[in-house]
Amino acid sequence: MESCLVGLGPSASPILCKSTSHENSPSTSSSHAFHATFIRRAADLADMSAGFTSPHPNFGCVIATPSGRIAGEGFLYAQGTKSAEVLAVEAAGDCCLGSTAYLNMEPGDCHGDHAAVTALVQAGITNVVVGIRHPLQHLRGNAVKALRSQGLQVHVLGEDDLKSKTIEEARKACLLVNAPLICRAVSRVPFSVLKYAMTLDGKIAASSGHAAWISSKMSRNRVFELRGRSDAIIVGGNTVRKDNPRLTARHGGGHTPMRIIMSQSLDLPEEANLWDVSEVSTIVVTQRGARRSFQKLLASKGVEVVEFEILNPRVVMEYFHDRGYLSVLWECGGTLAASAISSGVIHEVFAFVAPKIIGGRNAPSPVSELGMVEMSQALDLIDVRYEQIGPDMLISGFLQPIPDFTPVIPSVEEIYAIDPTVTPYESRIIFFYKTWDLYGAFSNFLLIQFRCLMRMAHKFFGVNDPTARDCIENIKSAKSPEEAARIGRSMQRKRPDLVRSDWESVKIDVMYRALKCKFSIYPHLNSMLLSTAGSVLVEASPHDLFWGGGRDGEGLNYLGRLLMQLRSEFLGESSTSTENSFLAV
C-alpha cells in the first residue's frame, strides 16, 4: 500500500489517501476496474461541492501515477475558485510527469480560457480519462479536442474500448453528480427532488394537522444537507399556514437556497418566518391579480412576487429554469406534490419513513390524488436506494431516468481546430445569461471572483464605520463570489444605514469599472466582446429589471448597455454608435 497527501480545495484540509500500487500491466477487466475506481473517486470529490458551484457543474480530478498511487486530488469548491484540475496539479507537483488525470466530467474550458487544460498539459500529464463529456452543447468536446491536440491520450468512458459493466457503473456515478445540469441541458425544467417524511402507515401529519416531528433529528439533519445542495426550496401555501417554516439549510454558512411559495389565492398569513429576508430571499408565485393589497404588503417586506396567468408546477418550473435554477427541492404537502408529479416535473424522490403509527382517516398522506385506479398504474421508482438513518429508513429513487445527452460519439482521432470560415457571432441581438449560454461569459456568473468582490465592497466604501470596514474585509476574504454576495446583502438588509447614500447614482459607474477590469485582464473575454461589434447585447435575466432585460423585455438592461459602451471604448468608437445601440435595446 502507498500513501500520499492530497489537496482538495480552499475550504478543505489535506487528507491522507491510500491506494494499492499496480506495477504490473493489468488485464482488460482489472484495467477497467482500475479506471472505474479513480473515476468514481473523482465523482465523489465533485459531489463535495454540490450546491456551491451552481450554476456551474461539479468537477473533481484525481491524478494517479503509473504505479497506481494517488498523487493529487481537487474539486471545484464554488464558482469563482480554482478549477479541480489546477488544484490537483498543485497537490501532485512533480508527480504529474507521466501520470494519468481522472475527471468526472470534461473541463468546462471555453472561449479561449483553457485554465484546466493548460494545467494538465504543462504539468506533464500524459493520459486523461474522462467520465462524461460536457452536457452543454457549446462546450461538449472542446476540452477533449484541446487535450488531444496537445498530444495527450484521452479516453472517455463508454467510448473507445472503455466499455464494460464496471465502466458503465462509474459513468453512472458521473451522471448522478451533475444530474441537475444534464437535466437542464435537455429539458426546460430544473432537476426537481420531492422530499417528505411519513409514518409507517403513510401519514405526513396527524388528523389535526400537527406534524412535528415525524422523523428523527438525524433525518432532519440529512434534509438540511439536501437543502444545501439545492438552488431553491418550494412549498405550498398550506405548509406556510400550518407549519410556519423557515426553510433554511442551517449548516453554518455557505450556500443558502432561495425559498419559493406557490399560492394561487395568496391566502397567506401577514406574519410568517418566510417573510424575514434578512438572511435569504423569498419568492411568492401566484395567479395574476390575486390579492393586490397583500402583494404590496409582501413587497414592503422585501418579498418578491411573481404572477402567472396559469399557476401550475410545470409553468412555474419553466420560469425558474429560465431564471437559471438547476435544482429545486420540493417540501410541499400532498396536494401540491400530486400536482407536481402529474405535471412531470419531479425527477427524484426522498421518502423518510419513521417507525411510528398514528392512524387517522383524515390524516394527510404525502401524495394526494393522482387519478390512478389500478395498482398497475402505480409509478415505479428507478435505481431504488435504501439507507437507515437513526431509527428511520430513507427510501430514494428516480421517477424518470437521467436523460441521455450524447447522441453522437465523436472520433477518437479528433483534434482541436478552429475553422476560420465560421463566425459564431452573427446575430443582431445577442442574449446572454449564465455560463450555459454561448455568451454566458458576459454575465455575472463567470468563474472570476474579483469582480463580485469589488462590486459588493464598493457599497460600503462611503461609510466611515468600523462595522462597514469589517464587512468589507469579510467580503474580500470570502471563499467564493456567492459567499461574498451573501455577506454584503445580509449586511445591507440588517444595516441599510451603512450603505453609501449615493449608491443608487454611482452603482452603474462601479459596475462599469468592474467590467472594464474583468475584460481587460482576460484576453479571451476581450476578444469575445469585440467580436460582437454591431450586435445589441441583452442580459436575458427574466427577473432583474435593472441589470437585465426582464421577463417580457421591460427591463432596463444596464449590464448589456455597459458592455456595449465598454466595447465601443475598446474599439475606439464614438459615443454616437453606443447611443444608437442603447436606443436599439
Summary of the structure (lengths in Angstrom):
residues: 585
radius of gyration: 25.2
end to end distance: 63.8
largest distance: 75.9
contacts: 1932
relative contact order: 0.09
helix: 37%
strand: 17%
